[in-house]
């Protein structure tokens, strides 16, 4: 009487929805009352594109599935190999060389192995935390790569300009500050340092990468940089909260 005739998927792209429907195809013809939702949840969340899932028995004949998809934020590179990585740090897919050029690259040394569906090592988390908020803060420049050196995060833009974030604290706030500063700097600027977000600095010569704080002076510091961003830290933080809240995905 209540046999499943339709698996209806919400919240996912058509491609992900098809994968979910294929995964649950064995439940077609089964009574809605007999569908093992625990088993179904395990099967669907095993898909590398799915972060979370919930189910609803829509009588008389529909199994309704609501999917929270993984959100791709970066491409992991190791030699000639590439993997798509989600905001949660999950390996979503193997990519061909050069695919998804809009996403920043995170380079790793040879020797580490990566499997689709698995989570990346913890030491890659800071780089992912720097890449994840870029879309939400409407970052005004294309990020080519995210680098981590001695616990210090740096975004390298397609132009070659470096955005120095310092340590992994307050990364969304630092990105908002950098997004406000970048349109103000001159064309010969080599770096923008927002490791101290209340005191952004830019210059035409790269300082040592091991600096833990933004320098108080630079060879060619940009005049008026701080005038282009909000003058108080509390206002910037409210900007960040609004932007991060509006983003979607895990």
Backbone bond lengths (Angstrom), bond angles and torsions (degrees), N, CA, C in turn:
res aa  C-N    CA-C-N  psi(-1)  N-CA   C-N-CA  omega(-1)  CA-C   N-CA-C  phi
1 X - - - 1.467 - - 1.530 111.73 -
2 X 1.359 117.41 -38.86 1.457 121.08 -177.17 1.533 111.41 -112.89
3 X 1.301 117.06 35.07 1.459 120.59 -178.89 1.524 110.82 -62.60
4 X 1.342 116.80 139.77 1.462 121.74 179.05 1.530 109.09 -71.80
5 X 1.304 115.75 119.89 1.458 121.67 176.26 1.528 112.11 -108.73
6 X 1.329 116.17 -25.33 1.467 120.99 -176.09 1.516 110.25 -135.95
7 X 1.334 115.14 134.99 1.466 121.62 169.32 1.524 106.18 -108.20
8 X 1.321 116.25 108.51 1.462 122.06 -177.18 1.524 109.58 -99.64
9 X 1.339 116.54 122.76 1.474 121.54 -175.29 1.521 109.60 -111.48
10 X 1.323 115.72 128.72 1.461 122.20 177.93 1.521 110.30 -118.46
11 X 1.336 116.32 153.51 1.460 121.62 172.21 1.511 115.63 85.23
12 X 1.328 117.75 2.29 1.456 120.52 -176.60 1.526 110.38 -126.07
13 X 1.322 116.18 159.81 1.456 121.07 174.76 1.525 109.16 -66.83
14 X 1.330 117.70 162.06 1.472 119.45 178.57 1.525 113.34 -55.56
15 X 1.334 117.26 -38.60 1.470 119.98 -179.26 1.526 111.27 -65.83
16 X 1.338 116.52 -45.10 1.470 120.11 178.96 1.519 109.70 -66.83
17 X 1.330 117.82 -39.31 1.464 121.23 179.14 1.526 110.69 -60.16
18 X 1.326 116.86 -40.65 1.472 119.64 178.17 1.526 111.25 -63.30
19 X 1.328 116.85 -40.90 1.461 119.93 178.80 1.527 110.88 -63.55
20 X 1.321 116.55 -39.60 1.465 120.49 178.50 1.531 109.88 -65.10
21 X 1.323 116.72 -45.05 1.469 120.35 179.47 1.519 111.28 -62.52
22 X 1.333 116.87 -40.13 1.468 119.74 177.45 1.524 110.71 -63.55
23 X 1.321 116.56 -39.89 1.467 121.30 -179.26 1.521 111.20 -63.71
24 X 1.334 116.36 -34.52 1.468 120.90 -177.18 1.518 113.04 -98.69
25 X 1.315 117.20 9.96 1.471 119.45 -176.05 1.524 112.65 -62.58
26 X 1.332 117.62 -26.35 1.470 120.44 179.51 1.523 111.89 -65.69
27 X 1.333 117.61 -18.73 1.468 121.01 -179.36 1.522 112.99 -85.55
28 X 1.329 117.25 -9.33 1.458 119.23 176.35 1.531 109.25 -62.08
29 X 1.284 116.08 132.88 1.461 121.19 -177.79 1.512 113.71 90.85
30 X 1.335 117.54 -14.88 1.459 121.57 177.42 1.528 109.81 -81.61
31 X 1.303 117.22 145.75 1.460 119.95 176.77 1.526 109.91 -62.82
32 X 1.329 116.51 137.11 1.459 120.31 176.27 1.523 111.57 -53.59
33 X 1.323 116.58 -32.81 1.454 120.64 -179.06 1.527 112.20 -70.44
34 X 1.338 116.90 -20.46 1.463 120.99 -175.84 1.527 113.29 -103.30
35 X 1.341 118.10 -6.33 1.470 119.84 179.69 1.529 109.36 -63.48
36 X 1.318 116.32 126.71 1.458 122.38 179.17 1.533 108.17 -82.87
37 X 1.315 116.04 98.14 1.460 119.47 -175.04 1.527 112.22 -69.62
38 X 1.314 118.00 -29.42 1.462 120.86 175.98 1.515 111.29 -63.33
39 X 1.338 115.85 -46.56 1.466 120.12 177.17 1.518 110.72 -63.79
40 X 1.339 116.51 -40.54 1.457 120.44 -179.64 1.527 110.98 -63.80
41 X 1.324 116.58 -40.27 1.462 120.01 178.91 1.522 110.79 -63.15
42 X 1.321 116.91 -44.28 1.466 120.88 179.11 1.515 110.94 -60.68
43 X 1.340 116.48 -42.36 1.460 120.58 -178.10 1.527 111.67 -67.22
44 X 1.326 116.85 -42.19 1.465 119.31 -176.48 1.523 111.44 -73.24
45 X 1.338 118.37 -42.24 1.463 119.74 -179.90 1.527 112.24 -71.63
46 X 1.326 117.62 -10.98 1.459 120.49 173.06 1.530 111.11 -73.59
47 X 1.347 116.93 -18.45 1.457 119.96 175.83 1.528 108.62 -65.83
48 X 1.341 119.24 131.26 1.465 120.66 -174.54 1.525 114.39 -68.31
49 X 1.339 117.24 -8.57 1.467 120.85 178.73 1.519 112.81 -98.72
50 X 1.331 117.89 -0.26 1.463 121.55 -174.81 1.523 109.94 -115.34
51 X 1.349 116.28 124.15 1.462 121.08 178.45 1.522 111.63 -89.48
52 X 1.338 116.92 -39.44 1.466 121.44 -178.16 1.519 108.49 -155.91
53 X 1.346 115.89 161.25 1.458 120.22 -177.76 1.523 109.66 -152.32
54 X 1.325 116.38 149.95 1.463 121.41 172.38 1.524 108.72 -136.78
55 X 1.329 116.43 159.98 1.464 121.44 -173.84 1.528 110.77 -128.69
56 X 1.315 114.09 153.61 1.458 120.82 175.28 1.522 108.17 -143.41
57 X 1.323 116.05 128.08 1.474 119.89 176.03 1.528 108.17 -82.65
58 X 1.320 116.52 104.65 1.460 121.89 -178.41 1.531 107.93 -97.05
59 X 1.301 115.31 89.54 1.462 120.09 -176.98 1.529 110.48 -64.10
60 X 1.344 118.32 144.78 1.470 123.34 14.55 1.534 115.20 -96.34
61 X 1.362 120.14 -17.85 1.461 117.42 -168.20 1.531 115.02 -137.65
62 X 1.337 118.69 15.77 1.470 119.58 -174.76 1.526 111.61 -121.27
63 X 1.323 115.04 130.80 1.458 121.47 169.69 1.530 106.50 -97.74
64 X 1.321 116.84 112.61 1.461 121.79 -176.56 1.525 109.16 -95.30
65 X 1.326 115.68 129.01 1.467 122.42 -175.32 1.530 108.73 -122.00
66 X 1.329 116.98 125.06 1.464 121.78 175.70 1.522 108.08 -109.78
67 X 1.324 115.14 122.55 1.465 121.55 -172.65 1.524 110.58 -111.22
68 X 1.324 115.55 135.68 1.456 121.63 166.77 1.527 106.61 -104.13
69 X 1.334 117.99 105.88 1.466 119.01 -174.88 1.523 112.51 -76.45
70 X 1.314 114.94 155.98 1.458 119.35 169.94 1.533 108.08 -65.53
71 X 1.329 116.83 145.89 1.465 121.07 -178.50 1.528 109.40 -108.77
72 X 1.332 118.06 111.76 1.466 120.45 -178.76 1.520 111.58 -69.91
73 X 1.340 117.08 133.67 1.465 120.11 -177.64 1.523 113.56 -131.49
74 X 1.331 118.52 -15.80 1.461 119.51 -176.15 1.526 110.02 -158.22
75 X 1.330 114.14 163.91 1.464 121.64 174.06 1.520 107.74 -115.44
76 X 1.319 115.76 123.10 1.454 121.71 177.17 1.525 108.36 -85.14
77 X 1.337 116.89 130.05 1.464 121.17 -179.05 1.524 110.27 -119.88
78 X 1.322 114.27 134.12 1.462 121.38 175.42 1.524 106.36 -141.02
79 X 1.334 116.56 102.21 1.448 119.25 -172.99 1.523 110.09 61.54
80 X 1.334 116.23 -127.11 1.461 121.35 179.88 1.526 112.59 -89.18
81 X 1.335 117.26 -2.64 1.464 120.72 -176.65 1.521 111.49 -92.82
82 X 1.343 115.27 148.48 1.465 120.89 -177.85 1.517 110.12 -139.36
83 X 1.350 115.34 143.48 1.458 121.49 175.90 1.526 109.05 -134.61
84 X 1.323 116.31 145.08 1.458 122.30 174.81 1.528 108.27 -87.00
85 X 1.351 116.83 129.77 1.454 121.91 -175.19 1.521 109.93 -119.74
86 X 1.332 116.07 138.10 1.466 121.01 -179.44 1.525 110.97 -88.61
87 X 1.330 115.06 171.23 1.466 120.53 178.36 1.521 111.37 -61.63
88 X 1.342 116.90 -29.79 1.472 119.78 179.13 1.519 112.46 -79.99
89 X 1.343 116.81 -7.01 1.451 119.92 -178.60 1.510 113.76 91.83
90 X 1.327 117.53 22.09 1.463 120.95 179.86 1.520 110.77 -96.10
91 X 1.327 116.20 139.58 1.458 121.35 176.46 1.530 107.65 -78.31
92 X 1.339 116.46 112.95 1.456 120.68 -173.41 1.521 113.25 -90.56
93 X 1.336 117.34 -34.18 1.458 119.89 -175.20 1.524 109.61 -167.26
94 X 1.331 115.19 157.41 1.461 121.59 167.42 1.525 106.85 -85.06
95 X 1.324 117.16 137.02 1.461 121.47 -177.84 1.522 110.69 -115.50
96 X 1.316 114.81 151.21 1.463 118.82 170.92 1.522 108.90 -75.43
97 X 1.306 115.80 158.33 1.455 121.16 -177.89 1.530 110.82 -59.82
98 X 1.321 116.89 129.72 1.460 121.97 177.67 1.511 115.31 86.96
99 X 1.331 118.06 -2.28 1.466 120.51 -178.31 1.530 110.78 -70.72
100 X 1.320 115.90 151.17 1.472 123.81 176.23 1.531 111.29 52.09
101 X 1.322 114.69 56.22 1.465 120.37 -177.08 1.521 112.57 -63.24
102 X 1.334 118.21 -18.28 1.471 120.96 -179.50 1.522 111.99 -70.89
103 X 1.328 118.39 -19.21 1.464 121.31 -177.46 1.530 110.65 -91.21
104 X 1.336 117.49 143.16 1.466 119.97 178.31 1.521 111.68 -67.58
105 X 1.333 114.49 150.93 1.462 121.64 178.42 1.528 110.04 -96.52
106 X 1.326 114.88 142.90 1.462 122.00 171.81 1.524 105.95 -121.84
107 X 1.323 116.87 114.57 1.455 121.34 -175.78 1.526 110.63 -91.31
108 X 1.331 115.44 137.78 1.462 120.84 177.83 1.524 109.12 -128.48
109 X 1.332 115.08 153.04 1.458 120.57 -179.92 1.525 110.56 -73.20
110 X 1.297 115.23 156.63 1.466 119.89 176.26 1.522 110.30 -65.89
111 X 1.323 115.31 154.69 1.458 121.16 178.36 1.508 112.53 114.80
112 X 1.336 118.05 -32.02 1.464 121.96 176.80 1.520 108.72 -80.65
113 X 1.327 117.65 140.19 1.460 121.71 177.76 1.520 109.84 -108.41
114 X 1.334 115.95 144.48 1.457 121.98 -177.88 1.522 109.22 -131.14
115 X 1.328 115.79 133.57 1.459 121.54 -178.52 1.514 109.53 -121.85
116 X 1.318 116.49 139.36 1.460 121.05 178.25 1.526 109.23 -60.78
117 X 1.330 116.21 130.70 1.454 122.29 -178.50 1.515 113.76 96.43
118 X 1.332 117.40 -18.30 1.467 121.12 -179.42 1.525 110.01 -86.88
119 X 1.329 115.95 166.75 1.455 122.17 177.07 1.529 109.35 -94.77
120 X 1.320 116.27 147.09 1.460 120.45 179.12 1.525 109.77 -75.82
121 X 1.333 118.45 161.76 1.471 120.69 178.83 1.531 111.99 -62.27
122 X 1.324 115.14 155.28 1.464 121.46 -177.57 1.523 112.68 -60.24
123 X 1.343 117.64 -29.53 1.466 117.92 -176.83 1.523 112.94 -69.95
124 X 1.335 117.97 -9.93 1.456 120.82 176.05 1.527 112.59 -92.78
125 X 1.318 116.86 -6.46 1.468 121.02 -177.14 1.530 113.46 -59.39
126 X 1.350 119.13 -45.14 1.467 117.58 -179.78 1.525 113.32 -57.49
127 X 1.342 117.16 -40.86 1.459 119.87 178.90 1.523 111.21 -63.90
128 X 1.321 116.98 -38.94 1.462 120.39 177.98 1.524 111.11 -67.62
129 X 1.331 116.87 -36.43 1.461 120.16 178.50 1.521 111.52 -66.83
130 X 1.344 116.73 -25.65 1.464 120.28 175.33 1.528 111.17 -79.07
131 X 1.326 117.31 -34.13 1.469 120.82 -178.56 1.520 112.09 -79.95
132 X 1.329 116.97 -32.80 1.468 121.09 -171.47 1.518 115.03 -60.28
133 X 1.363 120.44 -42.18 1.473 119.34 -175.58 1.523 114.74 -82.81
134 X 1.344 119.71 -1.18 1.458 120.98 -171.08 1.525 112.77 -57.12
135 X 1.326 117.07 -43.58 1.467 119.89 -179.15 1.524 110.90 -68.09
136 X 1.330 116.91 -39.28 1.467 120.44 -176.71 1.518 112.37 -66.08
137 X 1.346 117.14 -34.41 1.463 119.59 -178.75 1.524 111.60 -90.47
138 X 1.338 116.98 4.52 1.475 121.77 179.91 1.536 110.28 53.37
139 X 1.318 114.90 54.95 1.462 119.88 -177.53 1.523 109.62 -59.70
140 X 1.344 118.45 130.73 1.462 120.97 -167.98 1.523 115.82 -83.72
141 X 1.320 118.22 6.21 1.459 120.52 -178.28 1.524 109.56 -140.68
142 X 1.331 115.97 153.20 1.462 120.77 178.78 1.520 110.24 -77.10
143 X 1.319 116.77 125.88 1.463 121.95 179.35 1.522 108.83 -92.29
144 X 1.329 116.05 120.96 1.460 120.05 -179.54 1.524 111.88 -80.93
145 X 1.331 116.81 -40.36 1.460 119.37 -177.87 1.517 110.56 -155.52
146 X 1.326 114.36 160.22 1.464 122.36 174.38 1.520 106.85 -118.00
147 X 1.322 116.35 125.22 1.455 121.33 -177.58 1.526 110.41 -116.48
148 X 1.315 115.79 143.72 1.464 121.80 175.34 1.523 108.31 -124.68
149 X 1.319 116.54 117.68 1.459 121.35 179.94 1.519 108.97 -131.96
150 X 1.318 116.20 117.26 1.456 119.63 179.05 1.507 113.64 57.92
151 X 1.333 116.94 34.42 1.454 121.30 -179.96 1.521 114.09 81.57
152 X 1.335 118.07 1.03 1.462 123.00 179.96 1.526 109.91 -101.47
153 X 1.331 116.49 132.00 1.465 122.13 -178.05 1.525 110.48 -97.61
154 X 1.341 115.49 137.55 1.461 121.14 177.15 1.519 109.24 -136.94
155 X 1.331 115.85 131.00 1.456 121.43 170.20 1.524 107.94 -94.57
156 X 1.315 116.29 127.57 1.462 120.73 175.48 1.524 107.69 -104.68
157 X 1.329 116.63 117.20 1.453 121.01 -177.35 1.523 111.13 -80.63
158 X 1.337 116.37 163.25 1.463 120.41 177.66 1.523 111.50 -57.63
159 X 1.317 116.76 -30.43 1.465 121.40 179.50 1.527 112.50 -73.11
160 X 1.337 117.90 -12.28 1.454 122.48 -175.03 1.508 113.50 97.50
161 X 1.327 117.78 -13.24 1.460 121.21 179.04 1.527 109.76 -66.53
162 X 1.332 115.95 140.02 1.454 121.00 178.43 1.526 110.44 -100.40
163 X 1.323 116.24 135.87 1.453 121.97 171.45 1.519 106.46 -110.50
164 X 1.314 116.30 110.57 1.457 121.84 -174.69 1.526 109.69 -94.03
165 X 1.324 115.41 118.50 1.462 121.36 -176.75 1.517 113.43 -97.28
166 X 1.317 117.56 -12.81 1.460 119.65 -174.98 1.515 110.45 74.13
167 X 1.335 117.31 -141.87 1.455 119.81 -178.25 1.529 110.32 -77.39
168 X 1.337 115.90 -178.23 1.463 121.08 -172.06 1.526 113.75 -82.65
169 X 1.321 118.63 5.49 1.462 120.85 178.23 1.529 110.86 -78.11
170 X 1.337 116.23 141.72 1.468 122.61 173.14 1.526 113.00 55.09
171 X 1.330 117.40 37.19 1.466 119.73 -177.70 1.530 112.47 -59.73
172 X 1.358 120.42 -46.01 1.474 118.29 178.79 1.524 112.72 -58.10
173 X 1.334 117.68 -40.79 1.460 121.46 177.97 1.525 110.38 -61.55
174 X 1.317 117.47 -45.19 1.466 121.35 -179.78 1.518 111.12 -63.00
175 X 1.329 117.24 -36.92 1.465 119.99 179.10 1.524 111.54 -67.96
176 X 1.338 117.04 -37.31 1.465 120.11 176.31 1.526 109.83 -63.06
177 X 1.339 116.88 -44.14 1.460 120.41 178.19 1.529 110.21 -61.02
178 X 1.328 117.06 -47.05 1.463 120.47 -179.99 1.525 111.48 -61.60
179 X 1.329 117.18 -39.26 1.457 120.90 179.41 1.522 111.52 -62.67
180 X 1.329 116.99 -32.16 1.462 121.18 177.30 1.527 112.12 -78.73
181 X 1.323 116.77 -32.02 1.463 120.81 -176.71 1.535 112.34 -78.90
182 X 1.317 118.25 -40.67 1.463 121.23 -171.56 1.522 114.05 -53.28
183 X 1.349 119.95 -42.71 1.468 118.20 179.43 1.527 113.86 -65.95
184 X 1.330 118.33 -11.84 1.459 121.69 -175.16 1.522 113.65 -96.25
185 X 1.334 118.02 -15.74 1.460 119.55 -172.46 1.523 111.09 -82.78
186 X 1.337 116.06 158.54 1.456 121.65 -178.89 1.522 111.00 -77.40
187 X 1.322 116.30 166.67 1.469 121.57 -173.69 1.524 112.86 -69.13
188 X 1.354 117.86 -20.72 1.462 119.56 -179.34 1.527 112.66 -93.16
189 X 1.325 117.58 9.05 1.460 121.27 -179.13 1.520 110.43 -66.15
190 X 1.307 116.34 133.62 1.463 121.66 -179.62 1.527 112.27 -102.63
191 X 1.326 116.76 -28.13 1.462 118.92 -179.13 1.517 110.55 -149.00
192 X 1.318 114.79 151.93 1.458 123.11 168.13 1.516 106.01 -125.77
193 X 1.320 116.61 124.26 1.464 122.03 -176.49 1.523 108.93 -109.78
194 X 1.328 115.87 114.28 1.472 121.02 178.36 1.524 110.16 -118.33
195 X 1.332 116.63 25.98 1.470 119.89 179.82 1.529 110.98 -62.92
196 X 1.330 117.08 -28.04 1.455 122.22 167.68 1.529 104.98 -110.88
197 X 1.339 118.48 95.34 1.468 119.98 -168.49 1.522 114.40 -62.05
198 X 1.339 117.97 -25.05 1.459 120.20 177.84 1.526 111.86 -75.19
199 X 1.353 116.92 -9.66 1.459 120.04 -175.79 1.530 109.87 -140.73
200 X 1.345 118.10 68.15 1.466 119.96 179.48 1.522 111.38 -67.82
201 X 1.329 115.69 144.90 1.463 122.01 -178.42 1.526 108.23 -135.08
202 X 1.333 116.52 143.75 1.459 120.08 174.52 1.512 109.24 -130.90
203 X 1.325 117.25 161.36 1.454 120.31 -179.99 1.506 112.10 -162.96
204 X 1.329 115.99 167.69 1.458 121.85 -178.03 1.517 112.46 -99.12
205 X 1.342 117.51 -4.01 1.455 121.42 173.85 1.511 108.71 -124.30
206 X 1.335 116.85 137.49 1.459 120.39 -176.66 1.517 110.58 -75.70
207 X 1.350 117.56 125.06 1.460 120.04 174.17 1.521 109.95 -76.37
208 X 1.330 118.67 169.11 1.470 120.46 177.46 1.519 110.98 -56.64
209 X 1.328 116.87 138.58 1.463 121.29 -175.92 1.518 112.62 -71.08
210 X 1.330 117.40 -11.62 1.465 119.76 -177.61 1.513 112.84 -87.85
211 X 1.359 118.30 0.10 1.451 118.93 179.84 1.516 110.59 -62.00
212 X 1.339 117.12 135.61 1.458 120.83 -179.77 1.508 112.29 -95.86
213 X 1.347 116.79 -14.57 1.445 120.05 178.78 1.517 109.10 -130.22
214 X 1.330 116.49 155.86 1.451 120.10 174.49 1.519 109.00 -65.10
215 X 1.354 118.03 136.27 1.456 120.19 -178.79 1.525 110.96 -68.66
216 X 1.322 115.44 150.51 1.460 118.68 179.00 1.517 111.34 -78.15
217 X 1.359 116.99 -22.82 1.454 121.15 175.37 1.505 108.70 -135.39
218 X 1.316 116.83 162.59 1.459 120.65 176.53 1.510 107.84 -147.49
219 X 1.344 116.27 163.81 1.455 120.09 -177.83 1.516 111.31 -59.33
220 X 1.324 115.77 -37.01 1.457 118.76 178.80 1.517 109.37 -141.84
221 X 1.313 117.04 67.87 1.451 119.57 -178.41 1.512 109.83 -69.36
222 X 1.339 115.69 144.22 1.451 120.60 -175.70 1.509 110.51 -83.12
223 X 1.295 116.68 118.41 1.456 119.72 178.49 1.514 110.21 -68.86
224 X 1.317 115.79 141.64 1.464 120.02 177.02 1.503 114.79 79.32
225 X 1.335 118.92 6.98 1.466 120.39 179.97 1.516 110.71 -58.93
226 X 1.327 117.46 -49.57 1.455 118.90 -177.28 1.517 111.97 -67.77
227 X 1.326 117.73 -20.23 1.455 119.54 177.70 1.500 112.68 -71.79
228 X 1.328 117.27 -19.35 1.458 120.37 -178.50 1.499 113.66 -88.70
229 X 1.327 117.87 -5.87 1.460 120.85 178.09 1.519 108.41 -115.49
230 X 1.326 114.95 165.99 1.459 119.43 179.92 1.521 109.85 -62.07
231 X 1.322 116.81 141.49 1.459 120.42 -169.40 1.510 114.00 -77.70
232 X 1.324 119.20 -17.34 1.463 119.58 -177.85 1.511 111.12 -122.38
233 X 1.340 114.88 147.89 1.454 120.37 -179.99 1.518 111.52 -64.01
234 X 1.333 118.28 -36.67 1.459 120.57 -176.99 1.519 111.33 -64.34
235 X 1.334 117.92 -37.99 1.464 120.38 178.71 1.512 110.26 -67.09
236 X 1.340 116.96 -42.00 1.454 120.29 177.92 1.521 110.68 -60.79
237 X 1.326 117.26 -40.37 1.459 120.03 -179.30 1.520 110.97 -63.86
238 X 1.326 117.57 -37.06 1.463 119.17 178.02 1.511 110.62 -68.70
239 X 1.344 117.23 -33.38 1.464 120.11 174.03 1.524 110.17 -60.91
240 X 1.336 115.97 -46.17 1.461 120.93 -179.00 1.520 110.54 -60.37
241 X 1.339 116.60 -47.67 1.465 119.74 -177.99 1.513 111.22 -58.53
242 X 1.337 117.35 -40.16 1.458 120.22 179.66 1.508 111.94 -66.68
243 X 1.345 116.64 -41.11 1.452 120.35 -178.49 1.519 111.65 -70.55
244 X 1.319 117.12 -43.30 1.467 119.97 -179.24 1.513 110.86 -67.12
245 X 1.343 117.76 -38.17 1.451 120.87 179.29 1.525 111.05 -62.19
246 X 1.340 116.40 -32.60 1.464 119.34 -176.12 1.509 112.83 -79.97
247 X 1.344 118.62 -11.82 1.456 120.27 -179.56 1.516 110.00 -75.06
248 X 1.333 116.00 156.86 1.454 120.93 179.56 1.514 109.92 -112.45
249 X 1.350 115.67 164.68 1.454 119.98 178.04 1.492 110.82 92.27
250 X 1.354 115.24 169.12 1.455 119.50 -177.37 1.503 111.71 -70.58
